[in-house]
Amino acid sequence: MPRNTLFRKMVLLLVMMLVPIVGLYFYSNRTSTEVLGTELSQSSANQLNFFQTQVNTNIERFSLWPTLLIQDPDIFGFKDVFLNSEYFNLDMINLVKRIQTKLNIQESSSDWKTKLYIFSPSLGRMVSDNDVESYDNDDLKKRMRPGWQVKKMGVGDGAYYSFSLFTAYPYSSFSHPEDANLIIELQFDSSNIQNMLDKFKSDGRRDPIYYRPDMGVIYNRSADRPLTDSILRQLRQEPLKKAENRRLELDGETYLVNIAASDTTGWYLIDYVPLKEIVAPIEQSNRLFYVSVGLTLLLSCLAAYMLYAQVQVPVKRLVLAFKKLQHEDYSVRLEAKGNNEFGFVFQRFNSMVGQIQELFENVYMERIHVREARLKQLQSQINPHFFYNCFSFISSMAKLGNMKAVVAMAHNLSNYYRYTTRQERDVVPLQEELDFVRSYLEIQKMRKPQLEFAVDIPEVMRKWEVPLLVVQPLVENAVLHGIEPKSGAGSVRIAGEVGPGEMRIIVEDGGRGMTEEQMEGLRRSLTLPMSQDMGCGLWNVRQRMLIHYGDTAGLRFAKSGLGGVRVELHWPIEHTNIRTGSR
């Protein structure tokens, strides 16, 4: 039956039509996804840079405040004031109020919550927008550092960061705080940055944070802290760049992480979003497309199947039925389904096969009878080879009074002819054939005492069935044509082998041997019809092997390691039967 049926061809055509469409869609979708990812990454980077710019602008503006304030006459003059008593006089009180008013105005000029402090070493007082108090000069000197100072305050979820900037007059007093005449400190805490992070998150971002490796993390107020900490642990495995985006795998989910660093503060703004939130609409569109393609293919296959079932299946059944007829299965019949054209064809087919089966059964029985008669004839041709020689030996031994030889010959000859005259079976276990061969060799050994023989057949092979009288003619040829023409001792060896895909029984002799030309002539003669001038033993064996096992069985000839000829009887292993039960 052809493998490419109509149904397969139609389905293949449908698939070939849909595959380019799906391929183009997949390519277009992948390109769109890549472009979207690139644009999204760029957009995220721009938003993070804008956020950092806002933070940096505020911090840089705050950095100018102490420098501007120190230029104010009231504040600058505050450094030269000395107390003559423990309490401020009226002029000093008015001066402090003017300074507090200016500090309050400056702090109110920004949305950030800031705090300004003015320290006067000469007075030993610290002035803020709402208070005047003494301060610890030693502690102040320890805290004075150039640039912004960051300190973590509090613990746990209530922890925050304090940012402070000092300005001193004269400016060289940072190296020697004890020489400072006037010190201004600006402070703000991380709640201002949290406010900006919360606003940034409200625009649709997912948990932006501020991070500095040597300090810690400033979370937005609704941050998923366990998830954020897990992402930070993965980010710390590689050095952070000033601006980059990464994809991280966490608990089976992919996150798109964007990073932007601040040159002003040294803090990193980090924002992340699950990739599935980005590609979810695309995946939904993909699913709808693939479902529609699948439904189209399903409906097309259904239509193709209906055509296949109505036309191709009946044709296929008809072809299979003809194939069975080709293999001589004449019992095949076709069941008609439905009242259509194929029902009529099936009825006519059944009628034709019935007539053919009846005809072939008659012819086949005649062929069986002919084959059985031919097999009996072939067996009968093997029997009388050495009958007269044996009786001549018995007569001679009787005249010499050697009764043991007479008895042995009579016993072996009895076994020999009992076996050859058994016509009720075509096949026998190999063990029975070997017993028969041994009786034959014992007879020949009595006639020629120098004859030596050995039988080396595996036990497992001895139960296998072989045609009657196929091994003995090979042994007989080895003795008559190999050993007897040669003076002196001679040997015969019988062995069994299981080769790749076949069984082999090997008969070798130590006789005079044959040339390659003689062997080739022998092989050629076995393929020709038997003539009067050629021996029938080997020809009969080959013919019977062909009848039982087919064309792959037969005989092989080669030179033997014993010096004579090696004859190999072989047949396919799948045709080997094992004899069960008692003999």
N, C-alpha and C positions, 0 to 999 in steps of 0.2 A: 504493500500500500504506500503511495507517495506520502512523504512526511509533510510536505507543504500543502495542506488541505485548503479548500476554499475559505473556510472560516479563519484559518490562520492568516491567509493572505489578506483577507479583508481587515482583520484586526491589525495586522502589520501595517497596512496602508493607513488606517486611522491613526495609529501611533506615529507613523512617519509624518503625518500632517500636523499632529499636535505637538510633537517634540520641538520643531523649530519655533513654534509660538511660545511654548513654555521656556525654551532657551533664551529667546529674545526678551521675554518678560523678566526672566531671572537676571539677565545681564543688565537690562535697564534698571531694574529694582536695586541691584547691587551698586550700580553707578550712582543712582539717586541717594542711596543710603550713605555711600562714601562722601558724596558732596554735602549731604545734610550733616554728617558727623564733622566734616571739616568746618562748615559754616557755624555749627553749634559751638565747636571748640573755640573758633575765632571770636564768636559773640561772647562766650563766657569769659575769654581772656580780656576782651575789651571792657566788659562790665567790672571784672575784678580790678583792672588797671584804673578804671574810673573811681571805684571805691577807694583804692589805695591813694589816688590823687587827692580825694576829699580829706582822707585822714591826714595825709602828709601836709596838705595846705593848712589845716587847722593847727597841726603841731608846729609848723614853721611860723605861722602867725603868732602862736603863743610864744615862740622863741624870741620874737621881737619885743614883746611886752616889757620884760625887765629892762631892756636897753632904752626903750622910750620913757619908762617911768623914772629912770635914774637921771633923765635930762630935765625932769620937772623941778622948778626952783624950790618948791616946798619940800619935795622928797630929797633933793640933792642937799638942801640946807639942813636936813634932819641929822646929817652926819656930824655937824659941828656944834650940836646942842649938848650942853653938860648940865647936870643937876647940881644945884647948891643945897637942896634939901631932899627929903624922901618923897615929897609930893610935888606934882606939877603945878606951876603957876598958871595964870590965866592965858598968857601968850602961848605957853606950851600946849595947853588944852586946845586952844583954837587951832594951832598948827596940826595937832594930831587929828582933829575933826576934819580939817581940810584934806589931809592925806587919806583918811578913811573914806571920805566922799569920793575921791579920785580912784581909790582902789575898787570901790563898789561900782562906779561907772565902768571901769575897765572890765571887771568880771561880768557885768551885765551885757557887754557888747558881743558876747558869743553864746550860741545855743548850748555849748558844753558847760558843765558844772566845773568851774575852776576856783582856785583859791590863791590869793596873793599875800605874801608875808614880807614885811620890811623889818630887818634887824639892825638896830643901832648899837654897836659895841660901846660907844661912849656913854649911852644911857643904860645899857644892859636891858633894853626893852625890845619886844617884838610887837609890831603893829599890824593888825589885820583889818578887814572892812568893818568889823563889829567888836573889836576887843583890843586891849593893850595889856600885855603881861610880860613877866620876866621869862627868860629862856635859859637853857643849859648851854653855855658857851662851848664846853668840851664836846657835847653831842653834836652841836652845829658844825664844829670844825671837822668832826669825823664824817659828816654827811656831805660836806662840800666837795664836789667833783665837777670837772668841766663836762658839759653836754648833759643829755637827758639821763636820769637815773631811774631805774625800775626796781621796785621792791614788792615781793609777794606778801600780802597781808591776809591773815586769817587762815583757816584750814577747812578741808572738806568742800561741800557744796557752797559754803559761804565765803570761800576764798576769793580775793580780788587782787588787783595790781595797782600800785600807786606810782605815778609818773611825776618826777620833779626835776626842775631846772633852776640852777643858781646863777646869779649875776652879782659880782662884787666890785666895789670901788676901793682902791684902784684895782685894775684887772689882774695885775701881777700877784695880788694877794691870794689867788687860788693855790699858789705854791706855799704861801705863808699866811694861813687864815688869821693869825693873830695880828697881822698888819692891816686887815680890812677895816675901813671906816664906815662902809655901808654895804649891807647884803640884802638882796631881794631874791625870794624864792617863789616860784610858780608851781602849783600842784594841781593835778587832776587824777581821777582814778579810772579804772577800766570800765566803769558803768557807762561812760560816754561812748566808748567803742562798742559796747554791747547794744546800746541804743541804735547805733548805725547798722550793726549786724542784724538786729531785728527788722529794721526797715528794709535792708537789703534782702532778707529772707521773704518778706511780705510781697516782693515783686515776683515770686514764683521760684526762687532758688531753694536749695535743700541743705539746710544746716551749715551755713558758712561759719568759719571759725578764724580766730587770730592765733598764730602759733609761732613760738620761738623756741628752738631746741634747748637752749640753756636756761630758759625761764619756765615755760609751761604753755598753757592753752587758755585763751579767752573764748568761752562759749557764748553763743546766743542763748537767750533765756529759755527757749523751747527746744534746745538741742537734744538729740539722741546721743547721750554721752557714751554709753557702751559701744555703739556702732562707730562713733567718731574716734574713740580710743583705739578700736581695732584697725581702722583705716590708717591712723597715725603710726601704729606699730609696723604696718607694712611699708608705709612711706619712709620710715626711718632706716629701712634696710638698704636704701641707696641715698646718696647725697642729694639734697634738694637744690634745684636750679632756681634762678631768679624768676623765670617764667616758663612754665611747662604744663603739659596735660598728660595724664597717665590713665591706663585702664587696670583696675585691680579686681582680682577674683576673691570673693569673700563669702564663705558659706554657700557656694554654688551660684552666687549672683555676681554680675559684673557691674562695677561702678566706674563712672567717668569722673576723674578728679582733676580739677584745675587749680594751679598754684601761681601766685603772684607775690613777689617779695617787695618790701619797702626799703629803699636806700636810706630813708630818714631814720626809721626806728629799728631796722633789722628784723622786723616781724614779717611772717608769711601769712598772707590771706589765702585760705584753703576752702574750696567749695567742691562738693561732690553731689552727684545725682545718679540714681540707678539707671543703667543703660536701657532696661526694659521700659522705663517711662518714656524714653525718647523714641524707641523703635516700636512701641506698642501699636500706634496707628498703622505703621507700615506692615507689621506682622498681621494685623487684622485684615488689611487689604490683601495681603498675600494669601491668607487663608481663604478669603472669599473667592479669589481668583482660582486657586487650586481646587477648591470644592466645585466651582463651576466647570473647570476643565475635567475633573473626575466624573461629574454627572454627564457631561457631554460624551465622554468616552464610554461610560456605562450604557447610556441610551444607544449609542452607535453599536456597541458590542451586542446589545440585546437585539437590535435590528439584524445585525450580521448573523447572530445565532439562530434567529427565526428562519432566515434563508438557508443557513447551514443545516438545520434540523429537517427542513422540508425537502431539501435537494441533496446536500452533500452526505448526510448520514445514510440514506438509502443506497446511494452510489457506493459509499464506503462498505456497507454490509455486503453488497453484491460483489465488490472487488475481493473482500476477505473470503467470501464463499468460493469464488473462483480460485483463490490462492490455496484453500484447503483441498479443492479438487486437484490442483497441481501436485499436492503432496499425497494424493491418493486417499483422501478422506471422503468417501462417497456417502457417509451418513449425514452430511451437512444438509440442513434445510433452512429456508428463510420464512419467517413468520410475517405475514402481510398485516400492516397496521393502517387502517383506513381504506376507504374505497377510492383509490386514485390510480394513476398510471403505474406507479411502482408496485401496487398490490397485484395488478395483472402480470407484471414482469416476474414478480416473486413466484406466483403460481406456476407460470410456464417454466421457471427455473427448477422448481421442486419436481415437476413432472419429468423434465429432462434428466435430472440427476438420478431419479428413481430408476429410470430405464438403463442409464449407464451403470449404476451400481449392480443391477441384476445381471447385466452382461459381463461385467468384470469379475463378479463373484464366480461365475461359471468358468471363465478363462483362468482365474487365479487358482481354483481347485485343480484344474488340469496341470498347471505349472508346478504345483506342489507335488502332485503324483510323479511328474517327470523328474523333478529334483530328487525325490526320495529314491526313485529307481536308479538314478545316476549315482547317488551316494552309495547305495548298496553295491553297485558294480565296482566303484572305486575301491571299496573296502575288500571286496572279494579278490581283486587283483593283487592285493598285498600278501595274502595268506601263504601260497605254496613255494616261497623263495628257497627255503633250505630244507624242505620236508624230507627229500630223499637222502640228503647228506646225514641227517640225524639217524635215520634208520640204518644207514650203512655203518655209522659209528656204533650203534647198539649191537649190530650183527658181529662186528669185529671184536668188541669187548666181550661178548658172550663166548666167542670162540676161544678168547684168551683166558676166560674164566674170571674176568674182573667184574664181579657182580655189583660192587659198589658203584662203578662207573655206569653200569647198565641201569641201576636203580636211580642214580642221580640224573642221568640223561632222560629216563622215562618220566621222572617227576617234573623236571623243568619243561620237557616237551609237552607234558599234560597241561601244565599251567599256561604254556604258550598258546596251545590250540584252544584251550577253554576260553581264553581271553579273545582270540581272533574270531572265534565263532559266535561270540555274543553280539547279536544283531539288533537287540531290542532298544539300545540307546545310541544316540549320535554323539553325545558328549559324556565324558567321565571325569572324575577328579584326577588331578595330575598324579596323585600318589598311586592310583591304580595303574596308570600308564608307566610310572617308574618301576613298579613291581614287575610289570610285564617286560620292560626293557632289561631289568636285572636278570630275569629268567633267560632271556635271549643271550645276554652276555655270559652267563654261567655256562650255557650250552656251547658258545663259541670258545670259552676258556678251556672247556674239556677237550675240544678239538685242537686248540692251539694254546698249550699251557703258558707260553711266554706272554700272553695277552694280559695287560693290567688295565683296570678301569676304576674310575672314581665318580661318585655322584654327589654334587654339592648344590643342593636345592634348599633355599630357606623354608622353614616350616610353614610360614604363612602362605607360600606359594603352593604348597602341596594340596591345599584344599580347593584351589582354583580349578574350574572345569575347562577342559580342552577337548577338541574333537578326538574321537577314537582313532588310534593308530597314526599319530602324526610325529611322535618322537622316535619310535622304533625304526622307521625307514631311514632316518638320518643316521642312527647308530649303525644300522645294517650297512649303509654305504661306507661309513667310516671303517668298518671291519673288513668288508669285502674288497673295497677299492683303495683303501689306505694302508691297512695293517697287513693283510695276507700277501700282497705282491712284494712286500718288503721282508727280507730275511731278518731273523733275530726277533728280539722282543718288540712289542708295540704297546701303546697306551691309548686309552679313550677317556675323555673327561666330559661330564655332563654337568652344566651349571645353570642357575636361574638368576635373572636380574630384573629389577624394576627400574626402567628408564623414564625420562621425561615424557609422559603421555602414552607410554606403551609398555608391554610386557615382553620379555625375551627369554627364550630357552636356547642355550648355546651348547653345541656338540663339537668337540675338537678331537683330533687324532694326531698321533705321532708317526703317521705313515710317510709315504714318499712325497706327498704334497702334489700341488698342481701349479703350472705356470699361469701368469696373468692372462695369456691368450686362451688357455684352456678354461679358466674361470669365466672369462667373457663369453666364450662359446657356450658354456653350461648355462649361464644366465639367459642368453638369447634363446636357447633351445626350450627353456621352460615357458617362454611366452608364446611359443608356436603350438599348433595342434600336435597331439602325440602321434608319432610315426612308429612303424614296425621296428626300425633300427635304433630306437632310443629307449633307455630304461624308463619304467613307469613309476618307480618309487617316489623320487623327488617331484616329478610332474604331478602325481596324484596328491601328494601333500600340499603342494602350492594351490592346486585347484580346490581342494577341500577348505583350505584357509580362506580363499577368496569367497567361497560359498557361505561360510559361517560369519566372516568378519568384514567382508567388503574389500575394496581395492587398496586400502592402507595396510593390509596384512600381507605376509609372504615370507620369502627366504632371502638371506644375505649371505655372501660368500667372501672370505678373506683368508689370508695366510695365518696359520696358528702359531702361537709361541711354542707349541710342542714339536713343531717341525712339519706338520701336515696341513690339513685344511680346517678352517673354522666355519661352521655353518650356524647361522643365527635364525631361529624361528621367532617371528615377532607379530604382534597384533595390538590394536588400540586398547588402552586401559579401560575406556568406558564400556567396552564390550565384554569385560571380564566378569564372570559369575563365580560365586563361592558356593561350594557344595555344603549343605547342612544336613545333619542327621547321620545315622550309621550307614555303613556301606551294605 
